[in-house]
Amino acid sequence: MTAESFEYHEKNRPLFTDLTAEDDDSGITEIESLCINCEKSGVTRLLLTKIPFYKDVIISSFNCDHCGNSNSDIQPGGMVQEHGIKITVAINSEADLNRQVVKMDTATVKIPEIDLEVPAHTQSGTLTTIEGILERAITGLEQEQPIRYAMDEDLARKIEKTIEKLKSYRKGNETFTLADDEHEEDGEEGEAPPLEPDNLKDEVLSFKTNCPNCSAPADTNMKVVDIPYFKDVIIMATTCDACGHRTNEVKAGTGMSPKGTRITLHLTDPSDLSRDVLKSETCSLEIPELELIAEMGTLGGRFTTLEGLLTNVKEQLESNNPFTMGDSATPDYTSKMARFVRDLDTVIRGERLNVHIVLDDPVGNSYLQNVYAPDPDPEMESVTYERSFQQNEDLGLNDMNTESYAEAPSS
């Protein structure tokens, strides 16, 4: 093919093409992308294609050679439809499990025989089979089973029966019905269906915003999460497809507590590092044995594990400290900082125990998992206290005047 004929072919080729085995020019576009797992460079592959008797779609897949992280997604390539669609299929044989399914993130999947429902926006779009949908449901339910058995054994046993039923369906041993209910929402011309408060925790909400790094349009996902034996929190995450920048933030879903909370954990076993931790933006972190103090606001709000939180501290010390690099660095200070980071790393790896982790939150919106709940944790102490004048000053509470709002004005 000459240069002129290639240029003509590229200009006249449609954007969405049929995917065929005979076509050597697959139309796959590769884009260097940031891996959200290890923050190194990976590759995103995009394919714009037509699915017979359906519509144009955009298939994307990401793969990172550094850590092995991978994911895939499918999005509609055409206009948003005016009406939703509900597809119900009876699965009567093992061959029916091989039916191909295009499931968008706006679709709700139901199996009425076992009262199973996968709500919309809880999974990304996918091009799969009915067997693949069952496998995905089994994997999702099995992930939290160890926690359920620890927290609510009766619920865990009920879900175990559902998992066994799904595995039986996957093998083609029983007949069942699969319903795919899809409602596409137009964020510019229409209104999204109203959400009842009870259903809000089952939804991942998404809204348009701008990237704080490059100002390009981006999506922010938000979800309300109920933390057992604590309270509701709001997790917000923004990822920019243009520059790869990502941020995440955790906000308390309830009001400010009247008292502060100080949580102290005696680290005695490496397994303690896997405890869930919610650190609000008002919480400070302290490890007395290392003389480490991270003041309020230095790490922002995070919902992670104790190991993840300490790793965040280490990363900030290594990358954001101006006194360890350039003209501001002194050999003595650099040596002390390097020794301090090594000591912190031994705690992160579980090699150094018998240290204390102190989370002090003057508004009581931070949490550290009690692995013995609902019984007391012998290695953890949680105390509430009255905020000091200075803490109220730092939070801006001393200047608040709510007396005029105590009573409604008389008419």
TORMARMAR-421046 format. One record per residue: x, y, z of N, C-alpha, C, CB in turn; residue in three letters. Coordinates in steps of 0.02 Angstrom, whole numbers, plus 50000, padded with zeros to 5 digits. Atoms other than C-alpha are relative to their C-alpha. Glycine has a CB too. Layout:
N
XYZXYZXYZXYZALA
...
***
This chain:
411
500434994050000500005000050000500445006250000499525000050062MET
499614993950004500715016949948499795004850055499925003249930THR
500164995049950500755032050063499355003549984500575005150006ALA
500614996550019499375040349961499384995750013500035001949926GLU
500585004349989498225025249968499874998850074500104993349965SER
500095000849928498545022950155499655006150029500684998950035PHE
500314993949975498085041250187499275000249980500375006249972GLU
500705000150022496495039150083499604995050043499954998149926TYR
500335005149960496065023250180499855002650070500434993650004HIS
500094997549933496305031850348499465005450003500655002850027GLU
500494994650000495245046950299499294997549989500175005149948LYS
500665002350019493805036650230499764994050041500004998149927ASN
500205005649959493775022650358499535002550054500614996450032ARG
500464997849948492275023950476500314999450069499354996049997PRO
499735000049933492605027550659499894993450036499705005750041LEU
500185006549970491705011750718499964994949943499335000350040PHE
499985005150052492094996250613499794993350027500704999649969THR
500185006849980491474978450615500634996250019499624996349943ASP
499445003949977492624966850710499994993249966500004999250078LEU
499985006250038493104952550594500684996850005499815001149927THR
499365003749996494444939150593500445001449940499874992550006ALA
499614998850061494974943750415500355006750000499564999449941GLU
499734993250000495384961950457500655000350038499495005050029ASP
499354999549967497244963950492500085006550037500574999349949ASP
499964993449968497004982350538499475000350054499925005849948ASP
500505000749947496144980150706499745006650026500284996150057SER
500234993549976496024998750744500095001050075499285000949983GLY
499874999349928496674996450922500485005850012500294993450030ILE
499584994349982497375012450998500314998850069499595006650000THR
499655000949937498685011151136500205006750029500634995549990GLU
499864993849965498875025051265500384998450064499355003950015ILE
499645000849937500175026151402499605003150057500715003349996GLU
500434997749945499225027651567500324998550067499314996649996SER
499745001049932499595028851752499644994350034499935006550042LEU
500305005549962499305012951852499805002550069500504993950006CYS
500234997549935498235017052004500224995650057499255000650000ILE
499775004649948498985002252097500725001450022499934992849976ASN
499294998949984500865005352086500255006849978500424994649968CYS
499854993250023500835022852006500585000149950500175004450059GLU
499525000250055501995017251865499615000049934500474993850006LYS
500324999550065501635017951679499754993249976500485003049948SER
500295005950031500465005151603499735001949931499444997050044GLY
500264998950068499555003651436499254998950000500344995349949VAL
500725000750012497715006851399499894999049926499625006350026THR
500165001650070497054999151238499265001549988500174992649983ARG
500684998150018495495006351156499824997049932499935007749998LEU
500255002750063494454997851021499295002649989500014992250001LEU
500664997650020492985006250935499714995249950500045007349971LEU
500265005350043491894992650859499254999750002500304993350020THR
500725001050003490134987550812499844992950023499735001149928LYS
500255006649980489234973250898499384998549958499844999850077ILE
500565001450045488054964850773499325000050036500104993249966PRO
500684999549975486204968550802499955003850066499704993050009PHE
500024996249938486654980150946500185007349986500484997050053TYR
499814993050010487624996550935500765000850000499695004550054LYS
499284998549996489335004950927500215000250073500165006849965ASP
499755000049931490375002251083500745001650001499884993150034VAL
499294998649989492065007451152500254995050053500125007550023ILE
499725005049954493044993051230500705002450021500034992949966ILE
499354997949975494504997851341500284994850048499955006950035SER
499675004549952495764987351436500655003150021500124992949968SER
499374997349973497214992251548500424994350028499855005350056PHE
499545005049973498744982051593500645003350021500144994549947ASN
499374997549974500254986051699500504994350005499905003550070CYS
499495005249999501824975651669500405000150065500475000949942ASP
499604999449939502584981851833499704996050058500075007350020HIS
500325003449943501304975151958499474994949980499685005250045CYS
500495004850024500134964851849499285002350005500074993750039GLY
500684997449994498624975851882499685000649931500005006950035ASN
500354999650064497324974751744499255000950012500124993649957SER
500734999349998495514979451711499745001449931499795005550050ASN
500314998750065494304981251567499335003350010499924993449960SER
500624996449995492774991551530499705000649930500115007150031ASP
500344998950063491474994251394499505005650009499654993549975ILE
500444994349997490525010151359499645000849933500395006550018GLN
500354998950063489195014651230500345005449959499275001950012PRO
499684995250044489875023851079499515004649965500404996549950GLY
500524996050032488215031251022499655004650049499504995649966GLY
500394995449960486925043251088499624996350055499515004049956MET
500405002849946485995040251251499294999049975500015004650063VAL
500685001650023484335031651215499485003350044499904992549999GLN
500544996849962482685039551266499684995350049499485002849952GLU
500345004849958482025023551343500494994650024499424996749963HIS
499615005549975482765009851450499784993549967499944999450075GLY
500165006550029482724991451404500094994650053500444998549938ILE
499965005649953482404975651504500004993549960499415000050051LYS
499925006350036483004958751439499974994350052500674999849960ILE
500075005849956482454942551523500124993749959499304999950034THR
499845006250036483174925751470499964994150049500705000549967VAL
500045006149960482814908251534500604995649982499334996149986ALA
499415004250010484384897651555499804992850014500605002350046ILE
500265006849994483864879651520500534994749986499424999049954ASN
499495004950017485484871451465500695003050011499924997549928SER
499314997649991487364872551484500225004349941500484994050007GLU
499834995950059487464879651307499775007250009499704997049938ALA
500254993249990486444894751363500495004350040499334999850036ASP
499514996349960487854899551481500515003549957500354995350049LEU
499514997050045488914903851329499725006049961500254994949951ASN
500294994150033487724917651270500425006250018499265000950020ARG
499624993949987488674933851250499555005550029500345002649936GLN
500374994749966488144948551359500415006449998499844997950074VAL
499704993449993488524966951343499655003550058499945004249933VAL
500304997149940488224974151516500345006750014500074995350062LYS
499754993449984488424992851541499985001150076499615005549963MET
500004998749928488755000551713499335002650025500555005050017ASP
500664997649980486975007451711499504994350008499745005049949THR
500465005649999486224989951706499954996850069500214994749950ALA
500135003949939485444980451852499884992849979499395002950040THR
500065007150016485614961451845499644996650058500704996849987VAL
500395003449949484354950551937499934992649983499305003350008LYS
500175007150006484114931951966499434998950050500624995150014ILE
500575000149953482344930952041499954993750042499375000949962PRO
500075006349962482474912652095500355000250067500284994349959GLU
499634999749936483714917152232500015007250027500724997549991ILE
500054993049977483234935552255500685003649998499725000350071ASP
499354996850008484954941052193499935006049954500534995049972LEU
500004994050041485164958752126500685003350004499445004850023GLU
499384996150005486744967452066499805007049977500514996649950VAL
500254993350018486294986052071500415003449946499985004450062PRO
499654996150050486744998251935500575004050032499515004749964ALA
499444995849980488395007851949500464996850052499755006650026HIS
499565003449953489174994852065500544996049965499604995550046THR
499505003450040490154986551924500115003949936499784992749984GLN
499864996750064491004993251769499684996149944500765000649990SER
500275003450059490354989151596500454994349978499895004949943GLY
499615005950019490894972451526499694996549940500074995250059THR
500225004450054490794961451372500184993050021500345001949930LEU
499885006449968490604943951440499484994949977500005000650077THR
500525005050011489484928551443499584999450063500314993149980THR
500415001149941488104923151560500404996350054499364996149982ILE
499565003349952489364911451640500475004950034500414994449966GLU
499564994849972490514926451663499645004350052500275004349945GLY
500394996149952489134936151752499934996150065499315001849972ILE
500055004149940488874921551872500674999750037499764992949982LEU
499335000449968490754920051903500165006550036500544998549947GLU
499874993549969490864938651939499605000950064499855005749951ARG
500424999549940489424937652063500274995550056499274998049984ALA
499715004549950490214922652151500625003050032500174993149967ILE
499394997049975491884931452166499855005950046500445002349942THR
500184994249959491074947352234499734998050068499515004249965GLY
500305002249937490084937952367500514996650044499424995449987LEU
499525003749960491544927052422500525004650032500354994849957GLU
499474995649975492724941852450499895001950073500045006349958GLN
500144997549933491854947852609499764994650049499495005549997GLU
500255005249956491364930852680500394999250065500014993549963GLN
499655000549935492774929852810499795005450049500765000449988PRO
500214994649956492244946752879499294998750024500045006849963ILE
500705001349979490394941752879499974994650053499584997949939ARG
500015005349949490764925852976500225002750068500454994249979TYR
499774997049937491664936453106499485004850030500665003749989ALA
500464994949977490314949853115499284997550007500015005949952MET
500705002350000488664940953075499984993149968499535005149962ASP
499945006850026488764922153058499374997849963500154995250056GLU
500625002050032486914919953015499965002849929499405002450041ASP
500004997050066487064932052869500504996549954500165007550004LEU
499485003350040488664923652810499754993249975500644999150041ALA
500265006650020487794906552808499475000649945499714996350061ARG
500504998850052486344913552706500335001549933499525005750020LYS
499654998350061487544921052580500374994049972500485005850012ILE
499655006050023488504904652574499534995549959500284996150060GLU
500495003950038486904896052515499895003049931499334999650038LYS
500074996650065486724909152379500594998549955499935007650010THR
499395001550038488524906152325499974992949972500635000950044ILE
500065006950022488214887352316499504999349943499794995450058GLU
500515000150053486664890452210500295002749936499395003950021LYS
499704997050059487634901652091500504995249968500355006650019LEU
499525004850027488994888452073499644994349964500444997250056LYS
500405005250032487654875652031499745002549932499414997950045SER
500224997050064486954887551898500575000249950499725007150012TYR
499424999350044488704890251829500184993349967500595002750039ARG
499855006650027488924871451804499454997449953500114995150056LYS
500555002250042487264870451711499574994650031500264997549935GLY
500385005249966486484859151843499275001850011500324998450067ASN
500684997849987484914869751867499805005449951499935002550073GLU
500254994650043483814881151764499855006250043499354997749962THR
500144993849965483594899351812499855005549950500605002050046PHE
500184994350042483074916351745500475005750015499275002150012THR
499564994349993484234931051714499665006149969500704998849967LEU
500314993950024483534948751696500525005650001499395001950044ALA
499544994450008484574963451633499575006249987500524998849942ASP
500414994050004483714980151666500465006049993499535000750063ASP
499534994450012484654994851588499625006449989500444998449940GLU
500284993350009484195013151606500575004949991499545002050059HIS
499474995250013485395025351524499765006950019500224999849926GLU
500194993549975485425042651599500385005449963500135000550076GLU
499694994450035485755058751505500125005550051499565002449942ASP
499854995149948486655070451624499905007149976500704999250023GLY
500074993250024486425085651510499285002049987500415000949938GLU
500674998250020484635084951448499464997250045499894997849930GLU
500525003149958483735073851573500205000150072499874992949977GLY
499865000549929483645070751758500084992750019499445003350042GLU
499915006849977484315055351843499434998150046500684999250037ALA
500555002249955483005044851936500155001950072499894992549995PRO
499874998149931482795050852116500194993950041499395003350031PRO
499765005449957483675040252247499685000750069500765000150006LEU
500265000149932482805035452407500584999650049499514994150010GLU
499445000149952483895037952563500224993050017499815003650063PRO
499825006749981483835019352604500424996649946499394995850015ASP
499645003150055484535015152432500665003449985499585000049938ASN
499404996150015485935027952435500644996150013500015006450041LEU
499415003949984487155015852515500144994649949499934996950069LYS
499905005150050486905003652372500235002949934499364996149989ASP
499844996750063487355016452239500705003250001499475005349984GLU
499394996150011488995023252173499805005949957500584995749967VAL
500214994050036488575041052123500595003149964499685005050048LEU
499484996950040489565049951988499775006849977500194995549939SER
500164993350024489625068351945500615003149967499745004450057PHE
499464996950039490635079251826500375005250043499715003349937LYS
499594995149965492075089651893500615001549956500224997450071THR
499384998550037493765096351838500604997550039500065007649988ASN
499395002749969495465088751872500365005750036500464996749947CYS
499634994749964496375098852009500715001049975500014998350073PRO
499314999550025498015095651917500045003449932500314993249997ASN
499964997250068497655099851733499355003449979500164994649951CYS
500654996750013495845106551742499604996749944500115007249983SER
500385003550051495255093951612499364997050031500424994449966ALA
500605003149973493475086851631500154993050028499454999549946PRO
499895006549967493455071851749499374998050037500615000350049ALA
500565002649962492235061051845500214998750072499724993549968ASP
499905001549929492115060152034499474994950021499975006450044THR
500465005249975491355044252107499935000850075500264993049982ASN
500144999149928490535045052278499574994250024499645006850013MET
500385005549971489885031152390499955000950075500314993349983LYS
500114999949928489135030752564500134992950027499275002350018VAL
499805006549972489905016652667499844999850074500764998649988VAL
500165000949929489255010252833500544995750032499294996650008ASP
499475003649965490725005352944499714996950064500615004850016ILE
500295003249941490174992453074500295002750065500114992549997PRO
499824997549933490194998653254500305007049998500504995250033TYR
499764993250004490605016153194499455004649973500635000549957PHE
500504995550029489595027353077500064999949925500095007250027LYS
499974999450073489255031552895500555004849980499325002349972ASP
499504995450028490655039152793499885000649925500734997550015VAL
500074998850072490715046352617500704999649969499665006949986ILE
499365000850035492145040552504499935003049931500214992549997ILE
500014996750065492515051452352500674998849966499865007750008MET
499395001350038493775047152216499945003249931500124992349993ALA
499984996850065494275056952062500614997649962500025007750007THR
499455002150043495335050351919499955003849935499994992349987THR
499994996150062495845061051771500304995849944500415006650009CYS
499755003850057495995051851605500505003949959499424997849956ASP
499574995950041496925066551529500734999850024499765007250000ALA
499314999749974498445067451645500164994350049500125006650035CYS
499885005649955498235052151756499985001850074500664997049985GLY
500024997949930498075062351916499404996850035499975007850006HIS
500565003049962497005054152051500025002550072500044992349998ARG
500064997949930496375059652220499444995950032499855007650005THR
500555003049963495315051552353499925003550066500124992450011ASN
500154996249940494475059052503499464996550039499795007249983GLU
500505003149957493475052852651499695005450044500314994350043VAL
500364995349958492145063152738499534996250046499615005149956LYS
500485002949954491095059152889499295001149974500075002950070ALA
500684999450024489285055652842499535002850051499764993549976GLY
500404997249946488655062453007500315006550023499924995050059THR
499744993749975488895078553101500604999250044499465003750037GLY
499414999949956490355083553210499804997650070500305007250003MET
500155002649933490405074053375500135005350052500434993750014SER
499914994949948490255084453534500664999450037499444999850049PRO
499365001149965491865076753603500514997149953499904995450061LYS
499465002950038493555071653537500104992650018500635003950011GLY
499865007049989494175053653524500744998749991499594995549953THR
499305002050006495915046853558500044992450002500435003250057ARG
499965007350006496255029053499500744998150003499684997549933ILE
499315002349993497855020153554500024992549989500295001950069THR
499915007250014498355003253481500704997950017499844998549926LEU
499355003049984499764992853554500144994749947500004996850073HIS
499845004450056500544984553402500394994050026500405003849944LEU
499685006049972500944966653457500084994449950499614997650059THR
499985005350050500724956353299499985003049930499404995050010ASP
500024997250068501044959253113499305000449970500444995949954PRO
500684999850027499214955453079499635006450019499604994050026SER
500324993749982498774971753168500065005249944500335002850064ASP
499904995250054499424980953014499454999649947500674998949967LEU
500545000750048497944974252914499345002750025499924992749981SER
500624997049973496654982853026499785005849956500105002350073ARG
500274994350036495514994852935500075006350043499264998949981ASP
499944993749964495785013052981499675005549958500755001750016VAL
500284993950030494785028652942500315005950036499225000150003LEU
499694994149971495805044252970499695006149967500785000049990LYS
500304993950028494845060452948500545005349993499425002550045SER
499514994650011495695076552894500165003850064499745004849948GLU
499884996649937495575082853074500404995850049499355002150032THR
499675004849954496505067953149500765000549994499774992949985CYS
499275000349998498325067753202500224992850013500305004850053SER
499715006749992499445052253202500655000650039500114996549932LEU
499394999749959500785048553331500254992950014499875003750066GLU
499665006149977502035034453364500535002250049500314995849939ILE
499544997349950502885039253528500694996949998499724999150070PRO
499355003449999504265026153514500465002549944499904992449993GLU
499604997350055504835033853348500035007650001499724997749934LEU
500054992849996504485051753403499695002949937500695003250014GLU
500344997950060503345053153253499345003350018499874994049953LEU
500634996549990501935065953254499805003049932500055005650055ILE
500294997150061500885069553098499405004150021499814994449947ALA
500524995649974499825084553142499364999749958500265007150003GLU
500644999750033498015087553095500065003149931499505003850043MET
500014997250067497775090252908500594998149956499965007250004GLY
499415001350040499465083552851499914994349950500584998350044THR
500105005750045498825067552770499325000149966500084993650038LEU
500674999950028497035072352728499584994250027500034999749924GLY
500435005549979495585060352749500154993749960499275001949991GLY
499835006350033495955042052710499624994250031500764998750003ARG
500295006249977495075025352722500434994449971499244999249978PHE
499505004750023496415011852712500134994950056500655003649978THR
499795004349945497324999252820500555003750039500264993149974THR
499474996849960498565003452958500664999949962500084996450068LEU
499395000450041499964997452844499995005349945500074993049969GLU
500064995050052499315008652705500105007050026499334999549967GLY
499934993349971499215023752820500735001550016499585000650064LEU
499294998949984501005021552882500425000649936500264994350044LEU
499644999450064501585019052702499905007049971499754994749950THR
500114993150022500775035752658500455004950036499275001950010ASN
499564995749961501765043952798500714999449973499984998250075VAL
499335001150024503375036152735500105003349931500154992549995LYS
499944997050067503045041652555500045007550003499414997949957GLU
499974992749994502725059552608500675002250028499435002550045GLN
499354998249972504315059852711500554999549947500174995550059LEU
499485001150050505335053252563499955004849941499974992949976GLU
500084996250062504595064052425499835007450010499474996949959SER
500244993249992503895080052500500375004150052499284999850018ASN
499644996449948505215085352627500565004049969500274995150052ASN
499494995950033506245100152561500675000050037499765007049994PRO
499394999849961507535098152700500454993949988499845000650073PHE
499595005950014508155081352634500305000249931499584993750008THR
499734999550067508655087752463500215007249986499474997749948MET
499804993350021509475102552378500455003550050499395004249986GLY
499564995949958510365116852466499784999950073500025007149975ASP
500254999949931509255115252621500224994050040499255000450000SER
499815006149965509895097952663500685000650032499994994149952ALA
499355000449966511275095452790500154992650011499995003950068THR
499835007149992512225079052809499724997050064500764999150000PRO
500255002649936511715077252992499244998849996500165004950057ASP
500735000750004509865080252957499814994449952499685006649978TYR
500155005250049509875069052804500114993150030500435000949937THR
499855006449969510675054952904499464998150051500685000350035SER
500535001449951509385056553044499344998249966499905006050046LYS
500625001450035507945056952921500024993049968499885005249946MET
499935006750030508605041452830499924994650053500684999349965ALA
500065004949946508755032252997499274999650024500465001950059ARG
500704999949978506995037753046499564996249950499755007350008PHE
500405003550051506265031452880500134992550004500175002749930VAL
499855007249993507165014752904499644997150060500774998850007ARG
500375002449941506415013153079499264999349986500115004750060ASP
500715000350018504685017053012499874994149954499785006649968LEU
500085005650048504935004252873499994993350036500555000149948ASP
500015006349962505294990553001499324998950033500565000050053THR
500675000649972503614994353082499514998049945499785006750032VAL
500455001550056502734993952912500064992749979500155004549940ILE
499905007050020503504976952872499844995150056500724999049978ARG
500175004449945502984970053042500594997250036499584994549975GLY
499405002549967504774967553099500105003150068500615001349956GLU
499944996849935504684979853242499305000650031500335007149993ARG
500644999949965503264977353365500085003750066499734992750012LEU
500004996849934502844983653539500065007649994500584997250043ASN
500054992850006502525001253477499265001950004500325002649932VAL
500684997649991500965011853501499815004849943499925003550068HIS
500284995650052499915019853363499445004150032499734995849938ILE
500494995649968498925034953425499655004249947500345004550054VAL
500414995950043497505042653325499605004750044499534995749954LEU
500334995049958496885058753404499585004549955500515004250041ASP
500464996150042495345066553322499555004250044499594995349954ASP
500404995849956494575081553410499265000249982500275007049998PRO
500715000050017492935079453314499714992849999499895003249932VAL
500255006849992492805060553340499784996549937499435000050047GLY
500205003050063492685055853157500524995149972499875005449949ASN
499515004950022494125043353150499874993350033500725002450015SER
500185006849978494065024553173500584995349987499364997549962TYR
499515005450008495245009853198499644993450016500635001050045LEU
500395006149993494544992353177500154996250064500134995549940GLN
499965004449942494204982153333499874992949976499505002150056ASN
500075006750028494524964253277499634995350047500684997149984VAL
500375004049952493654957753434499275002250006500345000350069TYR
500684997149994492044967753408499474994549994499895005549945ALA
500184994449956490804968453487500334999850069499265000250009PRO
499655000349936491934963153633500575005150000500274992950013ASP
499444995249996493294975053696500644997049971500125002150073PRO
499365002050028494994974353611500535000850054500175004149936ASP
499514999449946496354970353740500615004249982500224993250021PRO
499414996250022497674979353635499835007149979500344996449944GLU
500204993450025496674994953595499595003750053499614999449934MET
500364995949953496045009153703499715006149963500465002350059GLU
500334994350031494785022253646499675004250055499474997749948SER
500284995649948494375037153757499735006349966500555001850052VAL
500284993650023493285052353729500205005550050499234999649993THR
499784994649957493765069353797499695006649976500775000550000TYR
500254993350017493185087353802500545003849961499815003950064GLU
499514996250040494015098053669500255006050040499685002349934ARG
499704994249968495195111453730499795006349961500774999550003SER
500164993750033494945129853690500405000749935500155006050047PHE
499584999350059496405129153567499754995449944500734998350017GLN
500275004550051495665114053477499375003049968499854993050029GLN
500594996650027494005123153460500195005949957499535002250057ASN
499764994350039494975138253397500264997749932500555003750038GLU
499735002750063495875127753265499444997749954500484994350014ASP
500565002450040494205120653209499515005549982499634994550038LEU
500444994450015493395137753201499354999950038499865000149928GLY
500625000649963492095133253331499895005750049499994993450038LEU
500084994549951492445147653451499645006049971500675002150027ASN
500314994350032491825160253324499304998749975500435002449943ASP
500675001750023490225151053284499485002550050499924992549990MET
500554997649957488645159353352499354997149974499975007950000ASN
500635003350021487105148353343499425001850045500104992550000THR
500534998449954486085156653479499385002749964500255005250051GLU
500574997050036485005166253354499614994849961500245005449954SER
500355005250037484555149653272499664994950047500474996449954TYR
500275004749951483975141153432499254999749995500225001850071ALA
500724999850003482175146553411499785003249934499725003850060GLU
500274997150061481135150253257499745006950015499454995749969ALA
500244993349988480725168753238499245000250005500245004849945PRO
500724999549992478995173453297499715004249944499815002950069SER
500324996450055477795179453163499625006050026499544995449961SER
***
